[in-house]
């Protein structure tokens, strides 16, 4: 299984007031099995933007902590016309353009988008391409 990590998960790795045991479990598994994870190109931009906005040392944390994780074997999908086209079907289901890219990547990879965005997950739950980490880790984690 390929797990597509949402920015909402990674932010919880670095913001003390946002920590969550399920985010910690994801990080632990990323460190152990980076090849089982993927992110769309926009992931790094989203996490960087949030860290710079709310962390006192946002850029330093991004460079010293997140970049080694990203460079450790996680599949990084660039934005393509094909991904944008597939994402548009998720936009029609109520997701933002950003979230639709995560969902489309998960669908393409026959994986699962893991997120803390419960509303987005509920909008596409029936398509079985997402899992909300708010309550639990995915089955067979």
MIROVEX-401681 format. One record per residue (C-alpha): residue number from 0; residue in one letter; x, y, z. Coordinates in Angstrom, 1 decimal, padded with zeros to 4 digits. Layout:
N
pt resi=NUM, resn=a, xx=X, yy=Y, zz=Z
...
end
This chain:
141
pt resi=0, resn=x, xx=000.0, yy=000.0, zz=000.0
pt resi=1, resn=x, xx=001.2, yy=003.5, zz=-000.8
pt resi=2, resn=x, xx=000.2, yy=006.1, zz=001.7
pt resi=3, resn=x, xx=-000.2, yy=009.7, zz=000.4
pt resi=4, resn=x, xx=000.7, yy=012.1, zz=003.2
pt resi=5, resn=x, xx=-001.3, yy=015.3, zz=003.6
pt resi=6, resn=x, xx=000.4, yy=018.5, zz=004.7
pt resi=7, resn=x, xx=-001.9, yy=018.4, zz=007.8
pt resi=8, resn=x, xx=000.0, yy=015.3, zz=009.0
pt resi=9, resn=x, xx=003.5, yy=016.7, zz=008.5
pt resi=10, resn=x, xx=002.7, yy=020.0, zz=010.2
pt resi=11, resn=x, xx=001.8, yy=018.0, zz=013.4
pt resi=12, resn=x, xx=005.4, yy=016.7, zz=013.4
pt resi=13, resn=x, xx=006.8, yy=020.1, zz=014.0
pt resi=14, resn=x, xx=004.1, yy=022.3, zz=015.8
pt resi=15, resn=x, xx=004.0, yy=021.5, zz=019.5
pt resi=16, resn=x, xx=000.4, yy=022.5, zz=020.0
pt resi=17, resn=x, xx=-000.7, yy=020.4, zz=017.0
pt resi=18, resn=x, xx=000.9, yy=017.1, zz=018.0
pt resi=19, resn=x, xx=-001.2, yy=013.9, zz=017.6
pt resi=20, resn=x, xx=-000.2, yy=010.3, zz=018.3
pt resi=21, resn=x, xx=-001.4, yy=009.2, zz=014.8
pt resi=22, resn=x, xx=000.8, yy=011.8, zz=013.2
pt resi=23, resn=x, xx=003.7, yy=010.5, zz=015.2
pt resi=24, resn=x, xx=003.0, yy=007.0, zz=014.1
pt resi=25, resn=x, xx=003.0, yy=008.1, zz=010.5
pt resi=26, resn=x, xx=006.4, yy=009.8, zz=011.0
pt resi=27, resn=x, xx=007.8, yy=006.7, zz=012.6
pt resi=28, resn=x, xx=006.7, yy=004.6, zz=009.6
pt resi=29, resn=x, xx=008.0, yy=007.1, zz=007.1
pt resi=30, resn=x, xx=011.4, yy=006.8, zz=008.7
pt resi=31, resn=x, xx=011.3, yy=003.0, zz=008.6
pt resi=32, resn=x, xx=009.6, yy=002.6, zz=005.2
pt resi=33, resn=x, xx=009.9, yy=005.8, zz=003.1
pt resi=34, resn=x, xx=009.2, yy=003.9, zz=-000.1
pt resi=35, resn=x, xx=005.7, yy=003.2, zz=001.1
pt resi=36, resn=x, xx=004.8, yy=006.9, zz=001.0
pt resi=37, resn=x, xx=004.2, yy=009.6, zz=-001.6
pt resi=38, resn=x, xx=003.3, yy=013.2, zz=-001.8
pt resi=39, resn=x, xx=002.3, yy=015.6, zz=-004.6
pt resi=40, resn=x, xx=004.6, yy=018.4, zz=-005.5
pt resi=41, resn=x, xx=002.5, yy=020.9, zz=-003.6
pt resi=42, resn=x, xx=003.1, yy=019.1, zz=-000.2
pt resi=43, resn=x, xx=006.5, yy=020.8, zz=000.4
pt resi=44, resn=x, xx=005.1, yy=024.2, zz=-000.5
pt resi=45, resn=x, xx=002.1, yy=023.8, zz=001.8
pt resi=46, resn=x, xx=004.2, yy=022.6, zz=004.8
pt resi=47, resn=x, xx=006.8, yy=025.4, zz=004.2
pt resi=48, resn=x, xx=004.1, yy=028.0, zz=004.1
pt resi=49, resn=x, xx=002.5, yy=026.8, zz=007.3
pt resi=50, resn=x, xx=005.8, yy=026.5, zz=009.2
pt resi=51, resn=x, xx=006.8, yy=030.0, zz=008.1
pt resi=52, resn=x, xx=003.5, yy=031.4, zz=009.3
pt resi=53, resn=x, xx=003.3, yy=029.7, zz=012.7
pt resi=54, resn=x, xx=006.6, yy=028.3, zz=013.8
pt resi=55, resn=x, xx=009.2, yy=030.7, zz=015.2
pt resi=56, resn=x, xx=012.0, yy=029.0, zz=013.2
pt resi=57, resn=x, xx=009.8, yy=027.8, zz=010.3
pt resi=58, resn=x, xx=012.4, yy=027.9, zz=007.5
pt resi=59, resn=x, xx=015.1, yy=026.3, zz=009.7
pt resi=60, resn=x, xx=012.7, yy=023.5, zz=010.7
pt resi=61, resn=x, xx=011.7, yy=023.0, zz=007.1
pt resi=62, resn=x, xx=015.3, yy=022.8, zz=005.8
pt resi=63, resn=x, xx=016.8, yy=020.7, zz=008.7
pt resi=64, resn=x, xx=013.8, yy=018.5, zz=009.5
pt resi=65, resn=x, xx=011.4, yy=018.1, zz=006.7
pt resi=66, resn=x, xx=013.8, yy=018.1, zz=003.7
pt resi=67, resn=x, xx=015.8, yy=015.1, zz=005.0
pt resi=68, resn=x, xx=012.4, yy=013.2, zz=005.3
pt resi=69, resn=x, xx=011.4, yy=014.2, zz=001.8
pt resi=70, resn=x, xx=014.8, yy=013.3, zz=000.4
pt resi=71, resn=x, xx=014.8, yy=009.9, zz=002.2
pt resi=72, resn=x, xx=012.9, yy=008.0, zz=-000.4
pt resi=73, resn=x, xx=009.3, yy=009.3, zz=-000.4
pt resi=74, resn=x, xx=007.9, yy=009.4, zz=-003.9
pt resi=75, resn=x, xx=007.4, yy=013.0, zz=-005.0
pt resi=76, resn=x, xx=004.8, yy=013.4, zz=-007.8
pt resi=77, resn=x, xx=005.2, yy=016.5, zz=-009.9
pt resi=78, resn=x, xx=002.1, yy=018.3, zz=-011.1
pt resi=79, resn=x, xx=001.2, yy=017.2, zz=-014.6
pt resi=80, resn=x, xx=-001.7, yy=017.8, zz=-016.9
pt resi=81, resn=x, xx=-002.9, yy=014.3, zz=-016.3
pt resi=82, resn=x, xx=-002.9, yy=014.7, zz=-012.5
pt resi=83, resn=x, xx=-004.7, yy=018.0, zz=-012.8
pt resi=84, resn=x, xx=-007.3, yy=016.4, zz=-015.0
pt resi=85, resn=x, xx=-007.9, yy=013.5, zz=-012.6
pt resi=86, resn=x, xx=-007.9, yy=016.0, zz=-009.7
pt resi=87, resn=x, xx=-010.8, yy=017.9, zz=-011.3
pt resi=88, resn=x, xx=-013.1, yy=014.9, zz=-010.7
pt resi=89, resn=x, xx=-012.4, yy=015.3, zz=-007.0
pt resi=90, resn=x, xx=-013.0, yy=019.0, zz=-007.1
pt resi=91, resn=x, xx=-016.4, yy=018.2, zz=-008.5
pt resi=92, resn=x, xx=-017.0, yy=016.1, zz=-005.4
pt resi=93, resn=x, xx=-016.3, yy=019.1, zz=-003.2
pt resi=94, resn=x, xx=-012.6, yy=019.1, zz=-002.5
pt resi=95, resn=x, xx=-010.3, yy=022.1, zz=-002.9
pt resi=96, resn=x, xx=-007.9, yy=022.0, zz=-005.7
pt resi=97, resn=x, xx=-005.1, yy=021.2, zz=-003.3
pt resi=98, resn=x, xx=-006.9, yy=018.3, zz=-001.6
pt resi=99, resn=x, xx=-008.1, yy=017.0, zz=-005.0
pt resi=100, resn=x, xx=-004.4, yy=016.6, zz=-006.0
pt resi=101, resn=x, xx=-003.7, yy=014.4, zz=-002.9
pt resi=102, resn=x, xx=-006.8, yy=012.3, zz=-003.6
pt resi=103, resn=x, xx=-006.0, yy=011.9, zz=-007.3
pt resi=104, resn=x, xx=-002.5, yy=010.9, zz=-006.5
pt resi=105, resn=x, xx=-003.8, yy=008.3, zz=-004.1
pt resi=106, resn=x, xx=-006.2, yy=007.0, zz=-006.7
pt resi=107, resn=x, xx=-003.5, yy=006.8, zz=-009.3
pt resi=108, resn=x, xx=-001.2, yy=004.9, zz=-007.0
pt resi=109, resn=x, xx=-004.0, yy=002.6, zz=-005.8
pt resi=110, resn=x, xx=-003.1, yy=003.9, zz=-002.4
pt resi=111, resn=x, xx=-004.7, yy=006.0, zz=000.4
pt resi=112, resn=x, xx=-004.5, yy=009.7, zz=001.2
pt resi=113, resn=x, xx=-004.0, yy=010.1, zz=005.0
pt resi=114, resn=x, xx=-005.2, yy=013.4, zz=006.3
pt resi=115, resn=x, xx=-006.4, yy=015.2, zz=009.4
pt resi=116, resn=x, xx=-009.0, yy=017.0, zz=007.2
pt resi=117, resn=x, xx=-012.1, yy=015.1, zz=008.3
pt resi=118, resn=x, xx=-014.4, yy=017.2, zz=006.1
pt resi=119, resn=x, xx=-012.4, yy=016.4, zz=002.9
pt resi=120, resn=x, xx=-012.3, yy=012.8, zz=003.8
pt resi=121, resn=x, xx=-016.1, yy=012.6, zz=004.4
pt resi=122, resn=x, xx=-016.7, yy=014.2, zz=001.0
pt resi=123, resn=x, xx=-014.9, yy=011.4, zz=-000.8
pt resi=124, resn=x, xx=-015.2, yy=008.6, zz=001.7
pt resi=125, resn=x, xx=-017.2, yy=006.3, zz=-000.6
pt resi=126, resn=x, xx=-014.3, yy=006.3, zz=-003.2
pt resi=127, resn=x, xx=-012.0, yy=004.6, zz=-000.6
pt resi=128, resn=x, xx=-009.0, yy=006.7, zz=-001.5
pt resi=129, resn=x, xx=-008.7, yy=008.6, zz=001.9
pt resi=130, resn=x, xx=-008.5, yy=008.0, zz=005.6
pt resi=131, resn=x, xx=-009.0, yy=010.5, zz=008.4
pt resi=132, resn=x, xx=-006.4, yy=010.2, zz=011.1
pt resi=133, resn=x, xx=-008.5, yy=012.2, zz=013.6
pt resi=134, resn=x, xx=-009.8, yy=009.0, zz=015.2
pt resi=135, resn=x, xx=-007.6, yy=006.2, zz=014.1
pt resi=136, resn=x, xx=-004.8, yy=004.9, zz=012.0
pt resi=137, resn=x, xx=-005.8, yy=003.1, zz=008.9
pt resi=138, resn=x, xx=-006.8, yy=-000.6, zz=009.1
pt resi=139, resn=x, xx=-003.8, yy=-002.9, zz=008.6
pt resi=140, resn=x, xx=-001.4, yy=-000.1, zz=009.5
end
